[in-house]
Amino acid sequence: MRTALVHDWLNQMGGAEDVLEALVRMFPDAPVYTSMYWREGMPHSYRSWDIRCTWMDRLPGIYRHHRPYLPLYPLAFSRLDLSGYELVLSNKSGFCHAVRAAEALHVCYCLTPTRYVWEFDSYASREALPAAVQALLRPFVNWLRLWDYRAAQRVDRFAAISNSVRERIERCYRRDSSVIHPPVDTARFRPSSSPEGYFLIVSRLMPYRRIDLAVRAFSQLGLPLVVAGEGRAREALEAAAGPNVTFLGRVADEELPELFARCRAYVVPGEEDFGIAPVQAQAAGRPIIAYGAGGVLDTVIAGETGVFFLEPTAEALAGAVRTFDPGQYDPRACRKNAERFSSEVFTNSLSQFLESSLQQGRD
């Protein structure tokens, strides 16, 4: 079957790229269409893929600074004609669902409806955008919502990464979707017989991740917090952190299993659409302390594999940490729960969903 994969951009690693790698394994002969591809900044293995970029790939500075080109992504993807394929599978958090699929079945694996379009007020607040800039952007954002909604109506079927995203798809696009959790390579992780005392966060350091809440909470508590990852919020986070908070920067993949396995608990300070790292931590036998919203409601079992705090504040997180008892969580239960989200489960679930979608199309 002639299949095309579509991805928003290829200039940074994250959960979206984990999903894309799984899709490429499922469809090794399918080309990957994307807005732009930073060859030197992405894994070497990607160079064997058939990656086809839009004209945006030639724009100056786009690899390191792709956000200023926000108005151009809808234009680039809406002009991308994939009418020669039978199946188009878009892996979307931005605008790539807008491709023209013609008679092909277009299935969108939705990581989230475009966050800075549908949640502009909270996005602008976290980014500390000046009021004048917000006023200038608002008419464009309102137009972009209309455009995004119309583009979503051209998709034949949606799959959502979590129940939270399924509800967001319904609210934003008025479309139904099926929940297919993203793949997690749980086989890489194993529990340790001697965990240490530090708490852990592994994340891109972006404002919407709310790492600032954890930095403030643990700086007040004086307990050791280890933060792994890079991002544009790192400088501000380090400036606000006490001496008990350690920033590791980017950690090599081969070092992550031990880092997870030896932590006291993994911390999720903000709402995540799904959250691969909390599943990795559970696969390593470690419990979770998480803000009780978003994807963790799918992946963490309260009282069995973790605990939730209910307000997105440093004080609420600090309160949960104070009462947290790692001894009440069985590493085997954490590991068993994580296996529900393995790569094999994802592949089987998505394959069945695609087959069902194709059969409906034939009927």
Secondary structure, 3 states (H helix, E strand, C coil): CCEEEEECCECCCCHHHHHHHHHHHHCCCCCEEECCECHHHCCHHHHHCCEEECHHHHCCCCCCCCHHHCCHHHHHHHCCECCCCCEEEEEECCCHHHCECCCCEEEEEECCCCHHHHCHHHHHHHCCCCHHHHHHHHHHHHHHHHHHHHHHHCCCEEEECCHHHHHHHHHHHCCCEEECCCCECHHHCCCCCCCCCCEEEECCCCHHHCHHHHHHHHHHHCCCEEEECCCCCHHHHHHHCCCCEEEEECCCHHHHHHHHHCCCEEEECCCECCCHHHHHHHHCCCCEEEECCECHHHHCCECCCEEEECCCCHHHHHHHHHHCCHHHCCHHHHHHHHHHHEHHHHHHHHHHHHHHHHHHHHC
